Amino acid sequence: MEANLAVRMVNITKTFSHVVANNNITLEIRRGEILSLLGENGSGKTTLMNMLSGIYFPDSGQIYVNGEEVSIASPKDALDLHIGMIHQHFKLVDVFTAAENIILGLNEKAVLDLNGVRRAVKEICDRYGFVIDPDKKVYDMSVSEKQTLEIVKVLYRGADILILDEPTAVLTPQETEKLFAVMRNMKADGKSIVIITHKLHEVMEISDRVAVLRKGEYIGEVPTSQTNPQQLTDMMVGKATTLNIGRPEPNGLTERLIVKNLTVKDADGVKKLSNVSFTAYGGEILGIAGISGSGQRELLEAIAGLQDPEEGSSIMFIPPDKEASELVGRDPEDIYKSGVGLAFVPEDRFGMGLVGSMDLVDNIMLRSYKSGKSPIADRKHPRERANKIVEDLEVVTPGLGTPLRRLSGGNVQKILVGREIAAEPSLLMTAYAVRGLDINTSYTIYHLLNEQKAKGAAVIYVGEDLDVLLELCDRIVVLCAGRVSGIVNGRSTRKEEVGLLMTRLSGKENANE
Amino acid sequence: MSQIVSLFQAAVYFGTVILFGAVGEILAEKSGNLNLGVPGIMYMGGIAGLIAAFLYENGTANPVPAVAILVTLAAAFVMSMIGGLIYSVLTITLRANQNVTGLTLTIFGSGFANLFGGNLNKMAGGAGQISVAFTSGVYRTKIPFLSDSTGVFGEMFFFYGFLAYVAIIVALAVKWFLNRTSVGLNLRAVGENPATADAAGINVTKYKYVATCVGAGISGLGGLYYTMDYIKGTWATDGSIEKLGWLAVALVIFATWKPNRAIWGAYLFGLLSWVYYYLPGLTRSSQEIFKMLPYVVTLLVLIVVSLRRSKESQPPASLGLAYFREDR
């Protein structure tokens, strides 16, 4: 074994119920290098690194650290081997200071020695070029400061191998530059750094070597100096595969939804969508592609009235045979009352779509409990509708009275989609409608969407599988970091083109930076 | 003057009971366990101390003060910890709902204690109430010399049994423990963000168990002080421990989870609870309005704290939530 190998993961396999997250992966991490772990959403990058940091335990395979086989059962085991991971969701206590977070759980001394921590933190900061105030409370920190704190925390604990999970997703370009400078300093100090990312320009800028995963498989590795974004994209998205999803020709296209200059900021004031404009037509399926977190969720929620878009945004909804109406500034109840026929299948089935502890009929009633004049809710029609959904969509359930949480994910999704289309919407929005579903159920869902399209509804399909998007959708809007990086024709585009648009490589996109 | 001194003393007697209850509860809540079983636990502590005193006094010809205190303290503390253990097993291991479990424990503790309390009264001769005069006398021994030689000052500050001073010391010790020790820091992390604590290598389950059980033990001492000092070694089945127990829970909120603030808060609650007795011209019904004061003050504190949105005055972030690792 080579002397400069810090970590060797051999034949690692990890499955979650039936899904193979990592299949027989072998990966090496060398001392004093920055390794990029590149892949699309769900390609298994984070899962693989979680096994190195003790969050998950591999089903099979071996891990060698400094040439010795090890078993990593907890984050503490990982730290004892000098492996530290900075997760996307920070593991910090909000009401503690930086120093308190750094020494949490270490029990170095019975009585807290915060002065000692301050000195040690200062030393680490001076060495690598961080800036951090040990007495600042986490709730007063910016995202970038919190990330710095996480890095200092693992360094304080003696980590020599640092894993950063999409560290730049939450940073501004200036903060990213600072982070990269620190990473270079750490590399010069002999530390090994793994950066999990899907941003190609960052891979090219910071790393020495790139390893690519796709759908749980190890595709290969290349030295960064000997590759280019095009080659990496090809490795990342792979060759197009044929799925034979039906795509009837759209007919009678009518303008249904005109989104103009839509800008949405989150609670921290970070722009999630900026100046998004597109038009959705009745009678077509409009796909939305993009790396996860590029603003898909905010886009659908803004249309459904769940976001508060910035000044100047406009979402014009034109129902068939009715006046056009502006959706910005209206809440879901208002939109529902005006009878514009908007249906939404959200990403989070039990969080936003359905109530897990309630049965099928009750969940149908969530859509209809306000109808009628009587103070007593009408259960008869929802029951009929529930029966129809069970029959038409072949939902497998012990009975209408079974709480939905006990049903399988596929059946739950059929119920949700069934409920939303039962109201005969003129606009149907679906977010990751087939996530976690088996092949047959997925095809059922595609079929339902095509039916809606044939009826003249505008269907917006947010998806993560490019192969599906390319076969199902008439047109595809590609989002990248909250902007529209391109709108392509689903019939004529190629997978590589969409892949490039997703990772900011079109000329138009670069001009925005 | 003597009226004011008397009110002050009443406030301290009263405050000591709920100070124990509140400090124990703060410790438990810092681990994320909202233990609403405090009244029941105080009942269990009170009755265990009383039974121990009764058995000791009846079993020994010449009872020794120090032994009487040790026996009763140990009985009350251990019995209260058993109450905390019941709560812990249900909420931490079996992940039962914390509110339901706590309320059930309160009902259980009250029934358990009154069952034995009623029987003790019977065993004591049937004619009247049980009385453990000897042990109670030891608990009520004032600070010698200082209490009668320093005038009004002595009557106000040295006039109480030793548990009144222990309560203050325990409160300050818990404050020091939470803020100045590594274990205290870990405990606070468990109550704030158990997933983070877990990732930092802290045994979340162990911390929750120990904090809840030790907290229950401390709370139970409030029940012991009540039976030995407040009602002078007797047993009353009128449910007044329960009322004090709920005030202890309210005091935790009033003190915004800070033990040092609970000290003066406890005496303030005592003052507000007894002030009706010292105000002239109150009828039976207008008295009741004054008895509301501690609750009104707690409500006001809640409103003020909510309006200020100060991060430092909030309950532990994961208070009331069960933790299991697979959730992350």
Interface residues (C-beta under 8 A of the other chain):
Chain A: I55 S74 P75 K76 L79 K91 L92 V93 D94 V95 F96 E100 I103 L104 G105 L106 N107 E108 K109 A110 V111 L112 K137 Y139
Chain B: R180 T181 S182 V183 L185 N186 R188 A189 E192 N193 A195 T196 A197 A199 A200 G201 I202 K311 E312 Q314 A317 R328
